[in-house]
Amino acid sequence: MRQFLLPDLGEGLEEAEIVAWHVTEGDHVVSDQPLVSVETDKAVVEVPSPRSGRIAHLFGAKGDLVKVGAPLVEFAEGPEEDTGTVVGELDQGKRTLEKSAPRPGEPTQARPVQILPAVRALARKLDVDLNLVHASGPDGTITRADVERAAKSLTEAGPAEALRGMRRAMAQRMAAAHAEVVPASVTEEADIGDWTSGQDATIRLVRAIATACKAEPSLNTWYNAGAGERRVVKRIDIGIAVDTEGGLIVPVLRNVGERDARDLRAGLDRMRADAEARSIPPEELRGATITLSNFGMIGGRFANLIVVPPQVAIVGAGRIGQRVMAHQSQPAVRRALPLSLTFDHRVVTGGEAARFLVALKLDLEQPS
């Protein structure tokens, strides 16, 4: 018997959710034949067989979460080595798995509370998790009233839903970013009253970010906190935040500084279609050097955004609206585009961020 372990499908995620099995126990498969579809890294990915052979056992059912490095399939015969990867063989010296980090929101130790046996029995009867109950009794005692109050709140709130797929990945990444990054934000408004008719706001933003990155390259940077090293990246690959029904996806628009507007629009349309269809390749979700969140398409003016390492900056674009602004030394009602820039203050100085934002604003204020 030979077991095939769930490989690391990218970005250091610790687990994947089984979406569908493509084989059953007893089937004979050939190398590279799809075994199972799993959801991880905000995409549904097919995991191919690392070898040919007969399937003896499948580990897990649809909807189950499988840890990276845990058994996925057991083969009945054959001495072939399991490479443990989707895209090729791993260096045998690099197969040691990293220790899993605590899950976001997971308590690190028991709370020092006192609970009478009758209160504990009531909690079991009402299906109340005592870790979620606020203790109002003397010396931190949880009372019957506390449990009943929690039960009522849970009833009004509806059933608990485990985070799965994209939402689970988002929760893990946001918690990790919040724990590591030292964020700071600056804001501005660009006067776009001179834009010609039919301007593509998103593509204007993408091209303006490219211009700003060339003016202040320190924001188009990756930072390795463990090594205390930054790497200024010459090519500008912008992650575009896409809001979907299943959660947030951030595909990457590549080499934006060297592409024209038509090519960028075609690439963006293709990425959005793939994201909404949940068919975007995992490699198109990796390697962004800076991110754009065009949340103004939905609503809001300014935002304190989340920088996801190893990036050091994210640009936010708010809702375009009419504002009274100084124009040609006179007050006038003009179309304004709110801009937010959040940056990792461990790596980026306030001056660098301000210069980036000025370059972004000036580019956007050009008629075309």
N, C-alpha and C positions, 0 to 999 in steps of 0.2 A: 504494500500500500504506500502511496505517495501523496502527500497533501500539498495543495496549492494555496498559498497564503494571500490574503487581500493585500495588493501592493499599495505603495504610497502614490496616490493619483495626483499629487501636486499641492504646493502651497502649505505643506506641513499639516494638513487636516488629519485628525486622529481617527476618523471613522467615516463610514459611508452607509447610506440607506439602500437596501435592496428594492429595486423598482420592479424587475421582472426577471425570472429565470428563462433562459432560452434552451435549456437541456433538462433532462430528467435522469434519475438514477437508472443505470443500466445502459444508457446511450453510449455509443462509440463516437468520439469526437476526433477531429484532426487539429493539428497545430494552427493557431490563429483563428479558429472558429469561435464566434461569440458565445460566451458561457452565460453571462448575466449582465443586466443593465443596472448600474448603481447611480445614485445621486450624490454628488459631492462637488465641492468647489463651485457651487452655483450652476452646475450643468449635469445633464444625464449622460453617463459615459458607459460604453460597452467595454467589458473586460474580456479579452480573448483568452483562449486556452494556450498555456505555455508549451503544450506538447500534445501528442496523439495518444489515445488510450480510451479505456472504458471507465465511465463515471461510476464509482462505487457509492459515494455518499455526497449529498449537498448539505452544507451548513447554513442554516437560516432560511427564512421564508420571506415573502413579499412584506415590506414594511419594517423588517428587522434592521437594527443598526449593528454593523459589523466593524470591529476595531481593525485598524491597519495592523497587519502582522498576524491576525487571527485566521484560522482555517476557513477556506471558502469552498473548496472542492477536494474530494479525495479520489484519487485514481486507483483502479484495481490492480494494475500491473505496470511494469516498465521501470527501468532504472534512471530515466532521464532526469536531469537536474532541474528543479524548479527555479526559474530566474527571479520570480517574485516581482515582476514588473510588467506593465502593459506595453511599453515602447521599446524594450530591449533588455539586455542582461545588465544587472547591476554589478559593479565592482564588488567582489566578495569581501573586500575589506571595509565596505561601507554599509553592510547589511544590518548592523546593530541599530535597533529602533531607539529613538529618543524617549525618555520618560514622559509619560502623559502629564500635562498640566491640569490643575483642578478645573472643573467646569465652572463657567460664570455663575455666580450666585450660590455656589455650593458652600454650606457652612463648613468652617475649618475645625470647629470643636463644638461639643455639646454646650447648650446654654445652662448656666447655673440657676435653674428654676426648680421650685418645689411643686409637686403635683400629687394630690391625694388620690388613692386608688379609685374612689368613686368618680372623681373628675376624669381620670384616665379612661375609665369604662364608658363614661358619657361621650368622650371624644371618639372612642372606637365606634360607638353606636351611631353617632352623627357623621362619621367619616371625616373627622377634622384632624389635620396634621398639627400636632402640638407645637412644632417648630415655627408655625406661622401665627401662633396665638400670642397676643400682647398680654402680659401678666399685669394685672391691676391690684392683686391682693398684697397684703403685708409681706415684706421681705421677699418680694419677687414670686409670690405664689400665684399660680393660675387657678382661677375660680370657675365654678359652674357657669357664672354669668359671662366670663371671658370666652368659654367654649361655645356657649349658645350664641353670643354675639358674632363669633367667627363663623359659625355654621350659617347664620342668617346672611352674613356678607357673601359667603361662598355661593349660597343659593341664588342671591340676586345677581352675582357676577357670572353665573353660568358655569358649565363644566370646564375643568382644566384641560388644556390642549398641549401636548408635548411639542416643542419646536422641532420641526423636521426640515431636511433639505436646505434650501437657501436661507430660510429664516434662522435655522440652527447655526449655519456657517456665519451668517451676519452677526449673530449674538456673540459667537466666539471671537470673531475678528474685532468687533467693536470693543469688547471687554479688554482684549489684549492691547489694542491701540490706546485705550483710555489709561491703562496701567503704565504704559511706556512713554508715550509722547508728552512733551511739555508744550501745549498749544497756546498760540497767541493769534489774535485776529485784527485786521485793519479793513476798513471799508471805504468806498468811494461811490460816486455816481457819475456815469459817463453821459454827456449830452449827445444824443444821437438824433437830434432834430434835423440834421442835414443829410441823413441817410436817404439814398435814392429809393424809389418805389421798388418793392419786391425783394428787399435785402433778406438774406437767409441769416437770421440772428445766431443760430447755433454755429454755423460755419464761420461767421464773423468772429465769434468768441474763440473758436478753435485757432483760427489764424492769428488773432490778437495775442493769445497765450503763447503761441510760437514766437511771435515778435518779442514779447516780454521775456521769454526764456533766453533769447539771444542777447537781450539787453542786460539781463541779470541772471547768468547761468547758475548761480548758487541755489536757485529754487528748482532747477531741473536736476535733482540730485538724489542719490540713494545713500542712506546712512546705516551703517552697521554698528549698532549700539554696543554689542559685545566686544568688538575690536576697537571701538572708538574711532572709526574711520568713515570718511565720506567719499563718495565717488561722483564727481560731476559728469553727467552723461551728455555726450554731444548730440545724439539723436533724440528727438522729442516725440515720445510716445504717450498720448493722452488717454487716460482712462475716462470713459464717458458713462456717468451714472445713469442707468436705465431703470425706471420704476415699472415693475411688472406685477401681475396679480399674485405671483408666488413669492415675491420679495425683490430685493435690490440686486441687480446684476451690473457689473462694471467691466464691459468689454473694452479692448484697447484699440484706439485708432493710431496706426503706426506712421512714423516718419512724417509727421504733419508739416514740418518746416520745409519739405521738399515737394509738396503736392499742391496742385491747383484746386480751386474751389469745387469744380465739377467732380473731380476724382474724390475729394473728401466727402462730398454729399453722397456719392454712390456708395462709398465704403461705409458711411454712417447708416444709410438706409439698409444695407445688407446686414450690418451688425444688429440693428434694432429688430429686424425680422427674425434673425437667428435667435436672439435673446428671448423674444416673445414666444417662439416655437420651442424653446428649451433645447435647441439643437446646436448651440454655439460650441465650437471645439474648446477644450480646456486651455489649450495654448494661447487662445485669443483673450483669455482672462488674466494673463500674467505679463509682468514686465513693464507696467506703466511707470513713467517717470514723474508724472504729475497728473492730477485728476480735475475734471470739470463736473460740477453738479449744477445743471440748469434747472433748479427747482422752481424758478419763476414761471415756467410753463404751467405750473399748477397753482402757485400762489406764494406770497411772502416777498419781502424786500431784502432783508439782510439775514445772515445766519452765522453762527459759530459752528463750523463744520468739523468733521473728524478726519484727521490725517492718518492714513494707514501705512505703517512702515513696510518696506524701507523708504517709501517716499517721504518728502519733507514739506509738501505743500498741496493745497487743494483750493481751487477757485470756485466760487459760487456766484451764480447770476440770478438776480431776483426778477420780479415781474416788472416789465416795462410799463411806464405810466406817465401821465402828464405831471410836470412839476414847474413851479415858478423858479427860474434860474437866471443868473446873469448872462446875457447874450449881447455881445457888442456893446458892453458897458451899460446895458439897460436891462431892467427886469422884463422877463418874457416867459410865456408858458411854452415849455419845450418837452419833447419826449426824452425821458431819462431811463437809463439802464443801471439799476443798483448792482454793485460789485462787492463781494466779500472775499477776502483772502485769509485763510487760516494756515499757519506755518508752524513747524517744529522749532521752538526757540532754543533747543539744544544746539541746533546746527545753523539756523538762519538768524541773522541779526535783524533788528527793527529797520535799520537803514536799507538793507538788501530787500526786505519785504516792501518797503515804501517805494523804492525805485522800481521794483517789478510792477507794482500797482499803477504807478504813474505811466510807465510804458504801455501797460494794458489799456488804460483809459485813453491815452492819446491816440493809440491805434484805432480804437473803437469810435472815436469822435471824427475820424476821417469820413468824408461822404461815401467813399466806396473803396 
